[in-house]
Amino acid sequence: METQILDGKQTAREIRSELKEQIQDCIRKGMPAPCLAVILVGHDEASKVYVNNKEKACGWIGMKSLVCRMPAETTQEELLAKVQELNEDPGVNGILVQLPLPRHLDADLVINAIDPAKDVDGFHPVNAGKLSIGHRDAFVSCTPAGVVQLLKRAGVEIASKHCVIAGRSNIVGKPLALLMLRENATVTVCHSKTKDLSELTRQADIFIAAVGRPKMFGPEDIREGAVVVDVGMHRLEDGLCGDVDYEACMGRASYMTPVPGGVGPMTIAMLLSNCVQAYKAQLGTRS
Ligand SMILES: Nc1nc(=O)c2c([nH]1)NC[C@@H]1CN(c3ccc(C(=O)N[C@@H](CCC(=O)O)C(=O)O)cc3)C=[N+]21
C-alpha cells in the first residue's frame, strides 16, 4: 500500500498565511498588531529552541512576540508577579509559560494564575473544563488541536472511525480524546497499564502515539491501511525520531506523520491561531 505523508510543515504554512491575512485585515482597520508573551525560565536547551521557533513564527505572520527570559533561580513569587503583570497588560493578548519549569517551581500554580482569556496553551483548568463540556470558545491545547487540523485538512474522515490514542497526559492524550469525540470518532485511550496494548492499537482506524518512547510502535502494532499520527519527539544520536518506527510502517499505513515535519510545526501553527483568537476576543470586549 502507498503511504501518504501527512505534511505538517506544509499545512502549518497554509495556516500561517491565513492568519497573516486576518492580522493584516485588522491592522488595515487601525487595530494594533496581536502580541504573544512567552515566559522562559532558566536554560533548558530544548526550550530555547522551541521559544526561538515560536518567535520566528510570530514574525512571519505579523504578530508581536515578547519573550521574558528569567533566570533559573527565579522564585515562585517573582514568576507569579510576572504572570500578573502580563495579565494586566492590555498590549499582551496571549501568555505562554514554557514548560518544563525548573524543579523548585510549581507549574500548576503558575498556570492557574494565567488569565484564562490569555491562556493560549489551553492549560488553565477553565479552558480544560470548557473543552470537556464542549464550549466552542475554549482555548484548546495546541498539539491536540494541531493533530485534528492536520487530519481534517488532509481530508481524513474522523466521524465513526475508531481512534486509538496511546498516552493520557493532560496536554496531549486527554484533550485529544475529547477533540476526537467531538469529531464523532469512537475513542479508546490506552496507557502504560493497558493489557494487550498491541491487540488494541491494531484495531485502530486512526492510531495516535503520544507515549514519549522512541520507536515504541512498529508495523506489528498497526492495522494495514491505518492512519498513523506520531506525537512523539526524541533526539537520538542519528537525529530526531518519534514514538513510531516510521520507516518500518511505510507501506502499511495509509497516512502517516513524519518526525520532524509532522505534528511539531502544527503545534506552533495552532499556538498562533489561539493567539489570533484571543486577540479578536479581547478587541471585541474593549470599550
Ligand atoms: N507551555 C508550553 N507549551 C508548549 O506548546 C510546549 C511547551 N510548553 N514545552 C515544550 C513542548 C514541545 N513543543 C514543540 C513545539 C514545536 C515543535 C516543532 O516545531 N518541532 C519540529 C522540529 C524542531 C526541531 O528540529 O527541534 C518538527 O517536529 O518538525 C516541537 C515541540 C511545544 N511545547
The ligand as an SDF file (V2000), in Angstrom:
LIG
                    3D

 33 36  0  0  0  0  0  0  0  0999 V2000
    3.8900   25.9550   27.5920 N   0  0  0  0  0  0  0  0  0  0  0  0
    4.3080   25.1210   26.6460 C   0  0  0  0  0  0  0  0  0  0  0  0
    3.6040   24.9850   25.5020 N   0  0  0  0  0  0  0  0  0  0  0  0
    4.0300   24.1480   24.5120 C   0  0  0  0  0  0  0  0  0  0  0  0
    3.3590   24.0180   23.4650 O   0  0  0  0  0  0  0  0  0  0  0  0
    5.2540   23.4270   24.7010 C   0  0  0  0  0  0  0  0  0  0  0  0
    5.9400   23.6190   25.9050 C   0  0  0  0  0  0  0  0  0  0  0  0
    5.4520   24.4470   26.8600 N   0  0  0  0  0  0  0  0  0  0  0  0
    7.0910   22.9340   26.1270 N   0  0  0  0  0  0  0  0  0  0  0  0
    7.6700   22.0650   25.1370 C   0  0  0  0  0  0  0  0  0  0  0  0
    6.6430   21.4790   24.1940 C   0  0  0  0  0  0  0  0  0  0  0  0
    7.1910   20.9470   22.9060 C   0  0  0  0  0  0  0  0  0  0  0  0
    6.6340   21.7580   21.8400 N   0  0  0  0  0  0  0  0  0  0  0  0
    7.0170   21.7050   20.5000 C   0  0  0  0  0  0  0  0  0  0  0  0
    6.7080   22.6680   19.5880 C   0  0  0  0  0  0  0  0  0  0  0  0
    7.1600   22.6170   18.2720 C   0  0  0  0  0  0  0  0  0  0  0  0
    7.9600   21.5890   17.8360 C   0  0  0  0  0  0  0  0  0  0  0  0
    8.4920   21.5820   16.4530 C   0  0  0  0  0  0  0  0  0  0  0  0
    8.3150   22.5220   15.7030 O   0  0  0  0  0  0  0  0  0  0  0  0
    9.1950   20.5220   16.0290 N   0  0  0  0  0  0  0  0  0  0  0  0
    9.8270   20.4350   14.7380 C   0  0  0  0  0  0  0  0  0  0  0  0
   11.3030   20.1170   14.8720 C   0  0  0  0  0  0  0  0  0  0  0  0
   12.0410   21.0930   15.7340 C   0  0  0  0  0  0  0  0  0  0  0  0
   13.4810   20.6580   15.9590 C   0  0  0  0  0  0  0  0  0  0  0  0
   14.1980   20.4520   14.9740 O   0  0  0  0  0  0  0  0  0  0  0  0
   13.8670   20.5240   17.1380 O   0  0  0  0  0  0  0  0  0  0  0  0
    9.1950   19.3060   13.9270 C   0  0  0  0  0  0  0  0  0  0  0  0
    8.6360   18.3950   14.5280 O   0  0  0  0  0  0  0  0  0  0  0  0
    9.2860   19.3560   12.7160 O   0  0  0  0  0  0  0  0  0  0  0  0
    8.2670   20.5920   18.7320 C   0  0  0  0  0  0  0  0  0  0  0  0
    7.8090   20.6480   20.0400 C   0  0  0  0  0  0  0  0  0  0  0  0
    5.8300   22.6990   22.4150 C   0  0  0  0  0  0  0  0  0  0  0  0
    5.7680   22.5670   23.7440 N   0  0  0  0  0  0  0  0  0  0  0  0
  1  2  1  0
  2  3  2  0
  2  8  1  0
  3  4  1  0
  4  5  2  0
  4  6  1  0
  6  7  2  0
  6 33  1  0
  7  8  1  0
  7  9  1  0
  9 10  1  0
 10 11  1  0
 11 12  1  0
 11 33  1  0
 12 13  1  0
 13 14  1  0
 13 32  1  0
 14 15  1  0
 14 31  2  0
 15 16  2  0
 16 17  1  0
 17 18  1  0
 17 30  2  0
 18 19  2  0
 18 20  1  0
 20 21  1  0
 21 22  1  0
 21 27  1  0
 22 23  1  0
 23 24  1  0
 24 25  2  0
 24 26  1  0
 27 28  2  0
 27 29  1  0
 30 31  1  0
 32 33  2  0
M  CHG  1  33   1
M  END
$$$$
